[in-house]
Amino acid sequence: MKPNTNKGRLKKILCANMKDNFNKLIGKWRYNPPWDDSDDCRSEYEIGGSADNPIVKAMDYYDGEEFIITNIKWDGQVLEFESLMKSTGRKGVNKFTLDTDGKITNEFTFTESDKLTKVT
């Protein structure tokens, strides 16, 4: 009986696609106008490393404050990480996907803590 080599070939193709997709993310990224005038959109993300060991750095490009980036994951399609801006306490989860036009869509889900005052 001949061993099934199709699984090995498929795995190599998937790994190559995963690396190729990641390589397209490498570089510095910013929001596009008209959104670049909001405090929430002053972020610059720098993606580096490799598909096996992704590296993400981020900062507010107006004042240079660096974000704390943790829990970086790459699944072949989505680059996910957690971010924290110490000055505001805003933390969130970023999910980057590469669009067909070569831009990134960032799905950002954040947690914000506020104090409420009783009014009645």
Secondary structure, 3 states (H helix, E strand, C coil): CCCCCHHHHHHHHHHHHHHHHHHHHCEEEECCCCHHHCHHHCEEEEEEECCCCEEEEEEECCCCCECEEEEEEECCCEEEEEEEECCCCEEEEEEEEECCCCCEEEEEEEECCCCCCCCC
